Amino acid sequence: MDLYRKSLAISTNNQPVRASLVACLIYLGMYQEARREIAIGRASGEEPATWHMLGQTADSALKAGAAVGSVHLTLPSDTTNALKTGITP
């Protein structure tokens, strides 16, 4: 996670890196921290459906008290290449 944070310190709008960080945070049970990163991602205006899905996942895991390592994420197949690769269309 340190490398994700370093990358975001250099490029704060790198949403693919932020989404990967969120996936790690959720997997590690750090749901509140994931929610903070999701809020930043949502504010970017990029890929709102992806951020919505990540937000729902973090919220559900938090509410359920999901155990560390029990939540696995799969991005929806309709996510554009902009978020997957960081390439601006």
Secondary structure as GFF3:
##gff-version 3
##sequence-region A 1 89
A	DSSP	alpha_helix	2	10	.	.	.	ID=ss1
A	DSSP	alpha_helix	15	27	.	.	.	ID=ss2
A	DSSP	alpha_helix	31	44	.	.	.	ID=ss3
A	DSSP	alpha_helix	48	64	.	.	.	ID=ss4
A	DSSP	alpha_helix	81	85	.	.	.	ID=ss5
###
